[in-house]
Amino acid sequence: MTSIVYNTATTLNGFLADERNSLAWLFAVDNAGAPDMAAFMARIGVFVEGSTTYEWVLKEENLVAEPHKWQQFYGNRPTFVFTSRQLSIPEGADVRFVSGSIAHTLPAILAAAGEKDVWLVGGGELVGSFLDVGAVDEIVLSVAPAALSQGAPLLPRTIGSERLTLDSAVKCGQFAQLTYSIKK
């Protein structure tokens, strides 16, 4: 059965990126023993992200000028980008721009995933919109030993403990990986 998973790194105090949308804080953490992304990626059939996340990846990895790198990150999997703007697409990438409601787009996302899972890459507001319609099954947090005074919040929603079940807590090098299932 296809699951919709929000898997992300976060600071101790719940930020994804700093006020300049930088992940420098994350790249400064020793990644020896970090969570195994290869095992997670084997589960994934489709990516979903907001335009800020998509633009950050394009810029950070220079993917428009070096489209061959797209395969290293995304492979042949489709990527749905929620946006109201026209954005660049790296040559050969399966990027699908969508807008409007999550409920309207969800059937196409699930169909594209096939028997595999959907990775909600981010950002937090997009994931919050998926939570609003009951379309998140699992949250996987890699909590890094860093804190920021401001930036992009992990999840700008209120979710009570009655909806979250801690499935695992694992030390992965300098990270604590917490996995929660979400009650609908």
C-alpha positions in Angstrom: 0.0 0.0 0.0 1.3 3.4 -0.9 2.3 5.7 2.0 2.8 9.4 1.9 5.9 10.2 3.9 7.4 13.5 5.0 11.1 12.8 5.5 13.3 15.8 6.4 16.2 17.0 8.5 15.4 19.6 11.1 17.2 21.6 13.7 16.6 20.9 17.4 14.2 23.8 17.5 12.2 22.9 14.4 13.6 24.8 11.4 14.2 23.4 7.9 16.3 26.3 6.6 17.6 29.6 7.9 16.0 33.0 7.1 17.9 33.0 3.7 16.6 29.5 2.8 20.1 28.2 3.4 20.9 24.6 4.6 24.4 25.6 5.6 23.6 24.6 9.2 22.8 21.0 7.9 25.9 20.6 5.8 28.0 21.7 8.8 26.9 18.6 10.7 29.2 15.6 10.5 27.3 13.1 8.4 29.2 10.0 9.3 26.5 7.5 10.3 23.7 9.8 9.1 20.4 8.1 8.2 20.5 5.7 5.2 18.9 7.6 2.4 19.5 4.8 -0.1 17.2 2.5 1.8 14.6 5.2 2.0 14.9 6.1 -1.7 14.3 2.4 -2.7 10.7 2.9 -1.3 10.0 6.0 -3.2 8.0 6.2 -6.5 7.3 9.9 -6.7 8.5 13.2 -5.2 6.3 16.1 -4.2 7.7 19.5 -3.3 6.9 23.2 -3.2 8.4 25.7 -5.6 10.8 27.1 -3.0 12.3 23.6 -2.4 12.4 22.9 -6.1 14.1 26.2 -6.9 16.6 25.7 -4.1 17.6 22.2 -5.5 17.9 23.6 -9.0 20.1 26.4 -7.9 22.2 24.5 -5.3 23.0 21.7 -7.6 23.1 23.8 -10.9 20.6 21.3 -12.4 19.5 23.4 -15.3 23.0 23.8 -16.6 24.0 20.3 -15.6 20.8 18.2 -16.1 22.7 14.9 -15.9 22.9 15.5 -12.2 19.1 15.2 -12.0 19.4 11.4 -12.3 21.7 11.3 -9.2 19.1 12.8 -7.0 15.7 11.9 -8.6 16.4 9.0 -11.0 13.5 8.5 -13.4 10.9 9.2 -10.8 8.3 11.9 -11.4 8.5 15.0 -9.4 5.3 17.0 -8.7 6.0 20.7 -7.9 3.2 22.8 -6.5 3.6 26.3 -7.9 1.7 29.1 -9.5 4.7 30.2 -11.6 6.4 28.8 -14.6 9.8 27.4 -13.6 12.7 25.8 -15.4 12.9 22.1 -16.0 16.3 20.3 -16.3 16.5 18.5 -19.7 15.2 14.9 -19.4 13.6 15.4 -16.0 10.0 14.3 -15.3 8.8 17.4 -13.6 5.0 18.1 -13.4 3.9 21.5 -12.3 0.6 21.5 -10.4 -1.5 24.1 -8.7 -4.7 24.1 -6.8 -6.0 21.8 -4.1 -4.1 18.8 -2.7 -7.3 16.7 -2.9 -7.6 17.4 -6.6 -4.0 16.5 -7.4 -3.6 13.6 -5.0 -5.1 10.9 -7.4 -2.4 11.8 -10.0 0.3 11.7 -7.5 -0.7 8.3 -6.1 -1.1 6.9 -9.6 2.4 8.1 -10.5 3.8 6.4 -7.4 2.4 3.0 -8.4 3.1 0.5 -5.6 5.8 2.7 -4.1 5.6 5.5 -1.6 5.3 9.3 -2.1 8.0 11.5 -0.6 6.8 14.9 0.5 10.2 16.6 0.2 9.0 19.9 1.5 8.6 22.6 2.5 6.7 22.6 5.7 3.7 24.7 4.4 3.1 22.2 1.6 3.3 19.3 4.0 0.9 21.2 6.3 -1.6 21.4 3.4 -1.3 17.6 2.9 -1.9 17.1 6.6 -5.0 19.4 6.4 -6.6 16.9 4.1 -5.5 13.8 5.9 -2.9 12.9 3.3 0.2 12.2 5.3 0.9 8.7 6.7 4.4 9.0 8.2 6.8 11.7 9.4 10.5 10.9 9.5 12.6 13.5 11.2 16.4 13.5 11.3 17.1 15.9 14.1 20.4 17.6 13.8 22.6 19.1 16.6 21.9 22.6 15.6 19.5 25.4 16.4 18.5 28.5 14.4 16.9 31.7 15.7 14.6 32.0 12.7 13.9 30.5 9.3 11.5 28.1 7.6 9.5 26.1 10.2 9.5 22.3 10.1 5.7 22.2 10.1 3.6 25.3 10.6 0.6 23.4 11.9 -0.8 22.2 15.2 -0.9 18.4 15.5 -1.9 17.0 18.8 -0.2 13.9 20.4 -3.4 12.0 19.9 -2.7 11.9 16.1 1.0 10.9 16.4 2.5 7.6 17.4 6.3 7.3 17.8 7.3 4.2 15.9 11.0 4.5 16.3 13.9 6.6 17.7 17.3 5.8 16.4 20.7 7.4 16.9 22.3 7.8 13.4 25.7 9.4 14.0 25.1 13.0 15.1 21.4 12.7 14.2 18.4 11.4 16.1 16.0 9.9 13.6 12.4 9.9 14.8 9.6 8.1 12.9 6.0 8.9 13.6 2.9 7.4 12.1 -0.1 9.7 11.8 -3.7 8.8 12.7 -6.1 10.1 10.1 
